[in-house]
Amino acid sequence: MLFNSFGYAVFLPIIFLLHWITPRKWRWALLLAASCFFYATWGPEYIVVLLLTIVISYYAALYMERAGKQRGRSANGKKNRGASPSAKTVLVLSIIFCAGLLFFFKYLNFFSENVAALLQRFSIPMQPFTLRLALPIGISFYLFQTISYLVDVYKGKIPAERHFGIYAVYISFFPKVMQGPIERGESLLPQLHKPRRFHYGQASYGMKLMAWGFFKKLVLADGLSIYVSQVYDNLSSYTGFSLMLATFFYAIQLYCDFSGYTDIALGSAGILGIRLSPNFRSPYFASSIKDFWGRWHISLSSWLRDYIYIPLGGSRVGRVRHALNIMITFLVSGLWHGASWNYVLWGGIHGALQIIEGFFPWNKKSSRFQTDRRLHAMLFIVTVPVTFLLVCFAWIFFRAATLQDAFYVIRNMFTGIGSPYTYIHDCALQLGLTFRNLVFHCLPLIPLFLFDLASLKTDVIALISRQRFFIRWPVYILLLLVILLFSEKGVTTEFIYMQF
């Protein structure tokens, strides 16, 4: 069941009504049943993996907490209860289980094919062992959330959840199970315990956020995907500005597709009285690669920071080791996105760029560029477009089917640029773009640009909601009309990040 499907348009209002008429102590049961049904619509076999993860991590966390308390009593001079596994051993085994599931479904074929290719280079014959397995929807997201929960319980940051049903909702909650956000126990679990009362303002905000998410997905992402797929699915037929324009379109498509999903997820949770973590903060207004990753897929970047980068030593080490920590973190990020060298190289590019920009003086907290507002504003005007171009360059490897395709784009995207008119005119001919087509697909980019620009300083939806009736309602109606006018009718497209 997709957010942009008729089924979800029926499913969510039913759950909304049932949720607020169900007695508070049983709402967890409704949310769990709804989440299981929602997930099972993708295939009943997928839910087995999800439930197995929930059961094992639930009991592992309880054991670690109990073992930690016993260890504390033993340290105070009381007798320890025998040679049961330590909390650390259970943590390691639990993480191996989660990583093993991810490896089996997502990386087994990739690993086998690369090992076979490597051995064949040394004249050692080997046929890759591959399995035709469907990747369970959202497995990368809910397994990372499970790992963070286990680590936090082990470290004593949060107590182990004793209510199995609430813990199951925490992992499987339907708005976030497919594409996140990757929630933390300290944020979401208390909300599931707390009695929730219907709040019109929160529900209204959630509906408006969902509408904005549908605008980004149905109008912008799906509209631009036509030209992106046309070019990237048949690269050899295109050169010059067609490749560059398709790359820029993909940058916008990916952002609108993923952040649109996130807005719908946050809005769906919001009408049920639950706040999920924000995942995007105007990422294409970032002034550096480091700033970009503080604004793009925030729940993943913060997860990588807390559970990969900091345990490696973070920035509290020498310069070389610090650079290595950054690179390892970004390579893991690339591999998390997919079992392909394209994604690994994409992550490596971001890691290298962040290492390089660390040498520039304006990235130092004590620099004059940071303390002088005028210099900082002037620098912002330059660094934002440069950062956007660098991010778009890296997206080439993210979108291209193979490394060879990515290098084809890079080699040929500037062909004919010496003659600007011909460079652009040929692109229009290759893509079949008319001025009307261009306006039709680019005009909706204006509200996106203005919304994200204003979001740097304020909550735009809350700001509009505070306006008078004759101001805010025309805005809502206009947004609805744009969605109806510009979106494809009767077409349901998947979200890009579902494949990760």
N, C-alpha and C positions, 0 to 999 in steps of 0.2 A: 504494500500500500504506500503510494507516494503522497507527499504533502499536496502536490498539485493535481491530484486525481479526484474524481467524483466520489470515490469511496471514502476518502478522508473528509470531504465536505459533509458527509453524512455521519461518519464515525465521531468526529470531534464534538459536534453539538450534543450528540447523545451522551458521550462521556461527561461533557460539561454539566448537563442537567442531572445525570445520575450522581455525579460527584457531590454536588451541593445539596442534594436531598438525602444522601446516604449519611447515617450517623457517623460522627467524627471518628469513633474508634474502629470503624470498618472501612474507612476510605482507602487505607493501604491495600485492602483486598480488592477493591474495585480497580485501583490503579495497576495492581499486579495483573489482574485478569485482562485489563485493557492492553497492557504492555505485551503480555504473552500473545494475545490475539493479533495485535498489530504486527509483532515480529513474525508470527507463524504464517501470516499472509504471504511471506516471501518463500515459504516452504517449511513444512512441519519438521523436517530433518535439521534445519538450522537451529531450532530452539533447543535441541538436545545439547549442543555445544555450549550455548548460553547458560542453560540450567546446570550443566556439569561444572562450569566455571563458578557459578554462584555458590553451589553446595560446597565445593572444595575450599574456596577462599573463605567462606563463612566459618567453617570449622577450623581452618588453619589460623584465622585471626583469634578465635576464642582460645585455641591452644597456646598461641604465642603470648597472649595476655596472661593466661594462667601460669605458664612456665616462667614468665618474667617476674610475677609475684612470688613464686616459689623460690626463685633464685635470690630475690631480695630477702626473704625470710631466712634462707640458708646463710646469707652474708651476715645476718644479725645473730648468728650463733645457733639457730635452730636446725634440727636435722632435715636434710634434703630427702625427698621421697624417691630415691632410687635413680636408676640410669635411664630415664626417659629422654627422648630427643630434646635438645635445647631449642629455644625460640629461634635462634639464628639458623639452625638446621632446617626447621620447618619453613622459615622465610625463604631460604635458598631453594628448597624443594618446591615451594609454591610458585616462586618466580620461574623456575625451570619448567614447571607444568604449563604456566601461561605462555612463556616463550616457546615451549615445545608445540603448543597448539598453533601459535602464530606461524612457526616455522613449517609445520606439517601442511597447513592449508595454503600458505602464501609463498613460502620460499623453497620448498623441497625441490620442485622442478628446476627452479633457477640455480640452486646449488648443485644439483645433479648434472645439469647441462654444462655448467662452467667447470666442474671437476673433470668431466669426460673430455671437454675441449682441452683442458690443461694437460691431461695425461696423454692425449693424442699428439700433442706437440713433442712429447718425449718418446713417441713411437710405442706407447703403451695402449693397446686397443681396449676401448671401454665404451659400451653403449649406455647412454644416460638412462637412469631409472626415473620415469615420470608417471604421474597419476593425473587423471582427468577429474579434478575435484573442483566443485563450485566453491568459491570463497564465501563463507558465511557473512552476511551483511553486517557491517559495523564491527567486525571482530577486532580490528586494530584499535578502535576507540574504546570498546568496553574492556578489553584486556589491559590496556594502559591504565584505565581507571581502576581496575582491580589491583594492579601492581602498586599503584600509588597508595591505595587503601591499606594493603598489607604492610608496606614499608612504614606508613604513618602509625599503624597500630604497633608495629615492632619497636619503633622509636619512642612510643608513648605520647605522640602528639595528639592522638584521638583514642578513645576507648573502643574496644571491639563491640560491634553492634550485636546485641543479644536477640533482638526480634528478627527472626529469619525472614518474615514477610516484608518488613520495611527494608531490610538489606537487599532483598531480591528486587524491590522497586528501585532502590538506589542504583543498582547496576543496569536494570532493564527498562527504566522509565522511557516510555515510547517517544516523547519529543526529541530526546537526545541519543537514543540507542544506535541510530544509523550513522550519524555524522557528528556526534558530539553536541555541545562542548564536553570535553573530558573533565568531569566534575571531581571535586575533592570531597572526602567524607566530612571534613569540618564545616563545609559550606552547605551541602545538600541534606545530609542525614538529620541534623536538628530540625530542618524545615518539615521533614516527613513525620517527625514526632510531634511537632507543635500543632495544637488545634488551629485550624484555619477558618476564618470567617470570610464570607463573600464581601469583597470590596469593589464597589463599582469603578472607582478610579483605576485600580490595578487591572481589572478585566477590560476596561475601555482602552487602556494603554496597550494591553496585549493584543487586542483586535487591530489597533492602528499599526502596531509593529508588524503584525502578520501581513497587513495590506501592503506595507512598504516592502516586505520580503517578497510577496507575490509580484509586485511591480518589477523588482530587480531580476527575479527568475523568469517570469513569463514574457516580459517586454524586452528587457535588455539582454539577458543571458541567452535566451532561446532565439531572439532575433539575430544577434551577432553570430550565433553558432552556425548559421547557414553558410556564411562566408568563410568562417574558420575551417569548417569541415570540407568545404569545397576546395580549399587550397591545400590544407595539410593532409587530406586523404588522397591527393593526386599531385604531389609536389613537382614532379618532373614537367608538368604542363605549365608551370608558372615561374616567372622571374621578376626581378625588380621590385617595384613598389607594392605589387600584389602580395609578396611574401612579407614585406614590412607591415603593411596594413593588416594582414591576417594575424600577425604576431601582436600588434597593438589591440586588435579586436579580441584576441584570445585572453590578453591580460584583463580586459574589462569583463569578458564573458566569465572567466574563472572566478573573479572577485564577486560578481553579481550572483553567480550560481551558488557559491559556497556561503557568502554572507547572507544571501536571500534565504537559503535553507536555515541558517542560524537565526535570522529574525523570526521566521515562522516557528521554529522550535521554541525560542524564548517567549514568543507571543502565546503559543499553545500552552506552555507551562504557566505563563502569567495568568491566564483566565482561570486556571485551577488553583491560583494562590501560591504558586511556587516560582521562585526566582532562580533562573539558571545564570551561569557566568557569561558575561559578554565575551565575544570571540574576535571582534573586529573593531578598530577605532581609526577610521579614515586612513587605511594603510598606504594609499598612493599619495598621501601628503607627507609621508615620512621623509626626513632630511638625511637619513643614512641607512645603511643596511641593518645596523643594530636597532635603530629606531623602527624600521620596517617590521622587524620580528617582535617588537613590542606592541605592534598594532595588527599584525596578520596572524590568524589562527592562534590567538593568545593562549588558549588552554593547552595547546600542544607545545608552544615555545616555552611556557612557564613550566610544563612537565619536564621537558628536556633540560631546562636550567636546574630544576630542583633534584632530579633523579639521575641525571647523567653528568652535566657540566660541573655542578658544585661537588658531588662525590669524587670527581676526578681531580679536584683541587681548585677549580674555578680560576679566579684571577689572583689567588693568594700564593702564587708560585712564580718561578722565573719566567722571563719573556718567552723563551722557546717552549717551555712546558705549557704556558698559557695559550700560545698559538696552537699547540697540539690539542689541548682540551677543546678549543673552539672548533677545530677541524673535525675531531671525533664526534662532537655533538651534532654538527651539521651533516656529517656522513650518515649518522644514525637517523637523522631527520629525513634524509633522502631515501634511505632504505625503507623507512617506515611507510613512505608513500607508495612504494611498489617494488616488486622483484625485477628490477631492470637497471642496467648500467646508466641509462638516461637519468634516472632519479638520483642515483649515487653521484653522478657528475654534477647534476643540478645542486645537490646539497653541498658538494665540494666547492662549487663556484661561490655560493653564498658564504661559506666558511672562509674562503680565500679573500673575498671582498671585505668581510668584517675584520679580518686580520690586518689587511692593508690599510683600511681607513682608521685603524687604531693609531697609526703613526701621524695622522694629520693633526695639527695643533688645535683646530676648532672642536675636536672631540674630547679634549681635556677639560675636565670640570673647572679647573682653575684658570683656563685660558681667557684672554681678553675677549675673544669671540663670544664666550658664554656670559660674561659679566656686562659687556657693552650692548645695550638693547639695539642700538642702531646698526652696529656691525652684525649682530645676530640676525636681525631682520633682513639685511642685505644678503647675508650668506644663505638664509632660508630660501630666498628667491632663486638662488643658483643650485643649491644642493637638492631641492625637491625634484626638479626635472631630471637632474643627473641620476639620482637614485631610482626614479621611475624607469629611465632608459636601461639602467643596469639590471633592474628586476625583470624588465621585458626581455632583455637578452637571455637571462637565465631561464625564462619561461619557454624559450625555444626548445630546450632539452626536455622540459617537462611535457610539452605537447607532442613533439615529434615521435613517431613510432619507433625509430631506431637512431643510433648515434650517426649513422650515415645520412639519414634524413635531416638531422639537426645541422650537420656541417654543410649540407646542400643549401639549406636556408641561409646560413651565414655567408657562404661564398657568393650567393646569387642575389641577395636582397638589395645590393647597391648597384646592380647592373643597370646602366643607362642613366644613373643619377646626374651625370654631367649635363644632361638636357632635361631640366625640371619639367617642362610642359609635356614632352614625350614620355618621360618617366611616369607621370601621373596619368596621362591619357591612355597609355598602354595598359595600366592597371585597370582602368575603367572598362576597357574592351575585354580584358581577360576575365574579369569577374562579372561582366554584364551589368555593371553599375551605371545607373542613370542618376542625374542630379536628384530626381524625386526619391529614388531608392536610398541615396545617401542621407537625405534630409529625414526620411521616414525612420531610419535606424539610428541616426546620430542626434536627432532632436531630443529624444528622451534622456540623452546623456547630460543635458543641461541641468535638470532637477537633481540627478545623481551628484554632479559636481558641486552644486550649491548646497545640497544636504550635507555632504561630507566636509565641505569647507566650513560650514556653520557648526558642524559637530565637533570641530576642534576646540570650540569655546563653550558650547551649550548642548543640552539635550533638545534636539529639534522637535521631536514629537511632543515632549512636555511643553515646550514653548508654544507650539501651535495650539495645544489643548487649552492653554490659558487665555487664548484670544477670545474675543466676543463671538457670539453665534454667527453673525453675518460675515465674519472673516474666516473662521475655521471650517464651517460647513462647505463653503465653495471649494476650499482646498481638498476636503475629503471627496467631494463629488467629482472634482477634476481628476483626482488620482484614480478613482474607480472608472471614469470614462476612458482614461488613457490605457488602463489595463485591458478594458474591453475592446478598445479600438486597435491597439498595437499588438496584442497577443494573438498567437495562432489558435484558432477555434478547433476544439475537438481533438487536439494533439496533446498527449501527455509524455513529457520527456523526463528521463532520469536525471538525478543530480550527479555532477561530475565526481564528487568526493565519495560517492557510494562505492566506487571501485577500489578505494583504499581501506 
